[in-house]
Amino acid sequence: MSSAVSSAGTATESGAGFTKLTRLQIARRAAEMIPDGSFVNLGIGIPTLAANVMPEGKEIVLHSENGILGVGPGPAEADRDRDLINASKEYVTLRPGGSFFVHSDAFAMIRGGHLDLALLGAFQVAGNGDLANWTTGDRRFPPGVGGAMDLAAGAKGIWVLTDHVTKKGEPKIVNACSLPLTAPGVVKRIFTDIAVIDVTEGGLVVREMVPGLTLEQLQTMTEPPLTLAEDWRELVVA
C-alpha cells in the first residue's frame, strides 16, 4: 500500500473515521488515470468537472456531443462566450487545435467507435457493469436520455463518476439495477467519493480507498461482494 498526505481541508467529513472526496476531487482522480493520447467524452454532472483538472504533460482530447473536439476548461466569467458551450450547456474554452462540427458528425464519432473513453454519471451501477443513468422515474424530474445510450454503446470504455451512496444513504452500486438501464454490462471502472473500483469478470475489485476507510465499511455501503486488490492503495487527491 502506498502512502500519501491527505487533503482533508477541501473535502467533507463523513463522521466515520474517514473523509470523503469532493466532486472536483473525484473528477481529478479520474482525469489522472486517463491514458495519454485518449479521445474522451465527458457526461453531465461530475464528469464535466474533469475538463478543469486535466493533468499536465498528457495529450487528452475532450469531445462534446454537441460538436466540439478539444474542449478546454471553463472560462473566467468575463471571458464567457455564449456560442461556446458543451452538451451540458456549460461555458467552456477551446484548446489549441480544437474544432467545431455539426451535431450529426459528433454522434458519428460516438457510434463509429472513435472515442476511447466516456466518463459518465450514474444513478445505479450493477456488479456486472450494467448502467442506469437516464431516469429515476421521479415525475418531478422528466427523463432526458440525451446521448447517454449512444456513448454507453459506442465508446470503447465507460468509467462512472458518482457519489458512493444516494442522499438517503442507499447504495448506488447494486446487485441489479432497479432503474431502467442505459446499457448492460458496459461499466469498467467506478470512481466514487470514497473508492475506485474495477468491474471485472470475477466481480468488483477495490483498487483505492480513502484513508481511514476499511473494506468492511465500504462493503456496508455496497451491495455486491467486494474484493480488495493485492496492490490496492490509499485514494488521495490534491
C-alpha positions as CSV (number, residue, x, y, z in Angstrom):
1,M,0.0,0.0,0.0
2,S,1.4,3.4,-1.0
3,S,1.3,6.3,1.5
4,A,0.4,9.9,0.8
5,V,-0.7,13.1,2.6
6,S,-4.4,13.7,2.7
7,S,-6.0,17.0,1.5
8,A,-8.9,16.8,4.1
9,G,-9.3,20.5,4.2
10,T,-11.1,20.5,0.9
11,A,-13.4,17.6,1.5
12,T,-16.4,16.7,3.6
13,E,-16.0,14.8,6.8
14,S,-18.0,11.6,6.9
15,G,-18.0,11.3,10.7
16,A,-17.0,7.6,10.4
17,G,-13.2,7.9,10.6
18,F,-12.6,8.8,7.0
19,T,-13.0,11.8,4.7
20,K,-15.0,11.8,1.5
21,L,-13.6,13.4,-1.7
22,T,-15.3,16.4,-3.1
23,R,-16.9,16.2,-6.6
24,L,-13.9,18.0,-8.1
25,Q,-11.5,15.5,-6.4
26,I,-13.5,12.6,-7.9
27,A,-13.1,14.2,-11.3
28,R,-9.4,14.9,-10.8
29,R,-8.7,11.3,-9.8
30,A,-10.4,10.0,-12.9
31,A,-8.6,12.5,-15.1
32,E,-5.3,11.4,-13.7
33,M,-6.0,7.8,-14.8
34,I,-6.9,8.6,-18.4
35,P,-4.2,7.2,-20.8
36,D,-2.2,9.7,-22.8
37,G,-3.5,10.2,-26.3
38,S,-7.1,9.4,-25.5
39,F,-10.2,10.9,-27.0
40,V,-12.8,11.2,-24.2
41,N,-16.4,12.4,-23.8
42,L,-17.4,13.9,-20.5
43,G,-21.0,13.3,-19.4
44,I,-23.3,15.6,-17.4
45,G,-22.5,16.1,-13.7
46,I,-19.3,15.3,-12.0
47,P,-17.6,14.2,-15.3
48,T,-17.8,17.7,-16.8
49,L,-15.6,18.9,-13.9
50,A,-12.7,16.8,-15.3
51,A,-12.2,19.4,-18.1
52,N,-10.9,21.8,-15.4
53,V,-8.4,19.4,-13.9
54,M,-6.8,17.6,-16.8
55,P,-3.2,16.5,-16.0
56,E,-0.2,18.4,-17.4
57,G,2.0,16.5,-19.8
58,K,-0.7,14.4,-21.4
59,E,-2.5,14.9,-24.7
60,I,-6.1,14.1,-23.9
61,V,-8.7,15.4,-26.4
62,L,-12.1,16.1,-24.9
63,H,-15.2,15.5,-27.1
64,S,-18.6,17.1,-26.6
65,E,-21.6,15.6,-28.4
66,N,-22.9,19.0,-29.5
67,G,-20.0,19.2,-31.9
68,I,-16.6,20.0,-30.3
69,L,-13.2,18.3,-30.2
70,G,-10.6,19.9,-28.0
71,V,-12.8,21.1,-25.1
72,G,-10.9,23.2,-22.6
73,P,-11.6,24.2,-19.0
74,G,-14.3,26.6,-18.0
75,P,-13.5,30.3,-18.7
76,A,-13.5,33.2,-16.2
77,E,-16.9,34.9,-16.1
78,A,-15.6,37.9,-18.1
79,D,-14.4,35.6,-20.9
80,R,-17.6,33.6,-21.3
81,D,-18.8,33.2,-24.9
82,R,-22.5,32.3,-25.4
83,D,-21.6,30.4,-28.6
84,L,-19.1,28.2,-26.8
85,I,-20.8,25.7,-24.6
86,N,-20.7,22.0,-24.0
87,A,-23.5,19.5,-24.2
88,S,-24.4,20.3,-20.6
89,K,-24.9,24.0,-21.6
90,E,-21.9,25.0,-19.6
91,Y,-19.4,27.6,-20.8
92,V,-16.1,26.1,-22.0
93,T,-13.0,27.1,-23.8
94,L,-11.2,25.6,-26.8
95,R,-7.8,24.0,-26.7
96,P,-5.3,24.9,-29.4
97,G,-6.1,22.8,-32.5
98,G,-9.7,22.3,-31.4
99,S,-12.5,22.2,-33.9
100,F,-16.3,22.6,-34.3
101,F,-18.6,20.4,-36.4
102,V,-22.2,19.5,-37.0
103,H,-24.1,17.6,-34.3
104,S,-24.5,14.6,-36.6
105,D,-20.7,14.3,-37.0
106,A,-20.3,14.3,-33.3
107,F,-22.6,11.3,-33.0
108,A,-20.9,9.6,-35.9
109,M,-17.7,9.7,-33.9
110,I,-19.5,8.2,-30.9
111,R,-21.4,5.5,-32.9
112,G,-18.4,4.7,-35.0
113,G,-16.3,3.7,-32.0
114,H,-13.8,6.5,-32.3
115,L,-14.0,7.5,-28.6
116,D,-11.6,5.8,-26.2
117,L,-13.5,6.6,-23.1
118,A,-16.7,8.1,-21.9
119,L,-16.9,9.4,-18.3
120,L,-20.5,9.3,-17.2
121,G,-22.6,9.9,-14.1
122,A,-24.9,7.2,-12.8
123,F,-28.0,6.7,-10.6
124,Q,-27.1,3.0,-10.3
125,V,-24.3,0.6,-11.4
126,A,-24.7,-3.1,-11.1
127,G,-22.0,-5.5,-10.1
128,N,-21.8,-6.9,-13.6
129,G,-21.4,-3.4,-15.1
130,D,-25.0,-2.6,-16.0
131,L,-25.5,1.2,-16.1
132,A,-28.7,3.1,-15.2
133,N,-28.2,6.9,-15.6
134,W,-31.0,8.4,-17.6
135,T,-34.1,8.4,-15.3
136,T,-35.1,7.8,-11.7
137,G,-38.8,7.5,-12.5
138,D,-39.5,10.7,-10.5
139,R,-42.2,12.6,-12.3
140,R,-40.8,15.9,-10.9
141,F,-37.6,15.3,-13.0
142,P,-38.5,14.5,-16.6
143,P,-36.1,11.9,-18.1
144,G,-33.6,13.0,-20.7
145,V,-31.5,10.2,-22.2
146,G,-29.6,12.6,-24.4
147,G,-26.5,10.8,-25.9
148,A,-26.1,8.5,-22.9
149,M,-27.2,5.3,-24.7
150,D,-25.0,6.2,-27.7
151,L,-22.0,6.8,-25.5
152,A,-22.6,3.7,-23.5
153,A,-22.8,1.6,-26.6
154,G,-20.2,3.4,-28.8
155,A,-17.3,4.4,-26.5
156,K,-14.5,1.8,-26.1
157,G,-14.6,2.2,-22.4
158,I,-17.1,3.5,-19.8
159,W,-16.0,4.9,-16.5
160,V,-18.6,6.1,-14.0
161,L,-18.1,9.1,-11.6
162,T,-20.6,9.3,-8.8
163,D,-21.2,9.6,-5.1
164,H,-21.0,6.1,-3.5
165,V,-24.5,6.3,-1.9
166,T,-27.6,8.4,-2.5
167,K,-28.7,11.3,-0.4
168,K,-30.8,8.8,1.6
169,G,-27.7,6.7,2.2
170,E,-28.7,3.9,-0.1
171,P,-26.1,2.1,-2.2
172,K,-25.7,3.2,-5.8
173,I,-23.5,0.2,-6.6
174,V,-26.1,-2.6,-6.5
175,N,-26.6,-6.3,-7.2
176,A,-29.1,-5.5,-10.0
177,C,-30.3,-2.1,-11.3
178,S,-33.9,-1.4,-10.3
179,L,-34.0,1.7,-12.6
180,P,-34.3,1.5,-16.4
181,L,-31.0,0.5,-18.0
182,T,-28.9,2.8,-20.2
183,A,-26.8,-0.2,-21.3
184,P,-26.0,-3.6,-20.0
185,G,-22.5,-4.7,-18.9
186,V,-20.6,-1.6,-20.1
187,V,-19.0,-0.1,-17.0
188,K,-15.4,-0.9,-16.5
189,R,-14.4,1.4,-13.6
190,I,-16.2,3.3,-10.9
191,F,-14.9,6.4,-9.2
192,T,-16.8,7.5,-6.1
193,D,-16.2,9.9,-3.2
194,I,-14.6,7.0,-1.2
195,A,-13.2,4.4,-3.6
196,V,-12.0,3.4,-7.0
197,I,-13.5,0.1,-8.1
198,D,-12.9,-2.0,-11.2
199,V,-15.7,-4.1,-12.7
200,T,-14.1,-7.5,-13.7
201,E,-15.3,-10.9,-14.8
202,G,-14.6,-12.1,-11.3
203,G,-16.6,-9.3,-9.6
204,L,-15.8,-5.9,-8.2
205,V,-12.2,-5.2,-7.3
206,V,-11.3,-2.3,-5.0
207,R,-8.3,-0.5,-6.3
208,E,-8.3,2.5,-4.0
209,M,-10.0,3.6,-0.8
210,V,-9.8,6.9,1.1
211,P,-7.6,6.9,4.2
212,G,-9.2,5.5,7.3
213,L,-11.9,3.5,5.4
214,T,-11.9,-0.2,5.8
215,L,-13.1,-2.8,3.3
216,E,-15.7,-3.8,5.8
217,Q,-17.1,-0.3,6.0
218,L,-17.0,0.0,2.2
219,Q,-18.9,-3.3,1.9
220,T,-21.8,-2.0,4.1
221,M,-22.3,0.8,1.5
222,T,-22.1,-1.5,-1.5
223,E,-24.5,-4.4,-2.4
224,P,-22.3,-6.7,-4.5
225,P,-19.4,-8.5,-2.8
226,L,-16.1,-6.6,-2.9
227,T,-12.5,-8.0,-3.3
228,L,-9.5,-5.9,-2.2
229,A,-6.8,-5.8,-4.9
230,E,-3.4,-7.0,-3.6
231,D,-1.8,-3.8,-4.8
232,W,-4.6,-1.5,-3.5
233,R,-3.6,2.0,-2.4
234,E,-5.0,4.9,-0.5
235,L,-7.2,7.2,-2.5
236,V,-5.7,10.7,-2.0
237,V,-6.2,13.6,-4.4
238,A,-4.8,17.1,-4.1
